Amino acid sequence: SRPQKVCLCPFLPVYPLKVSTCLYIIQHPAEESRVLRTVPLLAACLPPDKCKILVGRRFNEDRYPELATVCRNPNTLILYPGAEATNLEEVAVVSSSPSVMIIIDGTWSQAKDIFYKNSLFRLPKQVQLKPSISSQYVIRTQPTNTCLSTLECAAVALSIMEKNKSIQETILHPLQALCSFQLQHGAQIHHSKEHLLRNGLYDKPMPKNKRKLRRMELLVNNIKI
């Protein structure tokens, strides 16, 4: 769906990756209208039955019975950082059965809204990734240097669950090409908000909301939010 000179098909795997883990991408409706989305690239790397995308803000058992069944499955994980989350590496060591992983796709505030306002998403085991890599999605601003796009989260998580590092490299390949093409055609590198604040480069008005202002102060002082 892109012009031929910036086509990303050559950077996708020739055949969908063979994985046992099934991803459920819970996508905020606002992501559908974004031009530079990462979920379509992720879906193009995986078999259709291993990457299912559900769009919405509210998910209940009556409207989404399949999702409710998935959330109640003891092998289902939800990737969302927090005090209650276990590092995914620890879970993968003891997991032998094929797993299902739920990933929320949206801005951090949108993801937080979806996670806390849908009780279904508190049923699966909550897991998180160690902040070991920086985002390569440099054409979109991230809150901190270690925040990752949905595709990057999926790439890292699948490589851990499938115990295959090459999966991460394969899924990141089209994202790297996308960013390269955009930078060649006028896009600018977007540093994280954390980087801009620390280096005095943040050129937008500071928020008047005390809660948002406090969050920005925490970013500057390198305090985990």
Summary of the structure (lengths in Angstrom):
residues: 225
radius of gyration: 17.9
end to end distance: 37.7
largest distance: 50.1
contacts: 620
relative contact order: 0.15
helix: 44%
strand: 12%
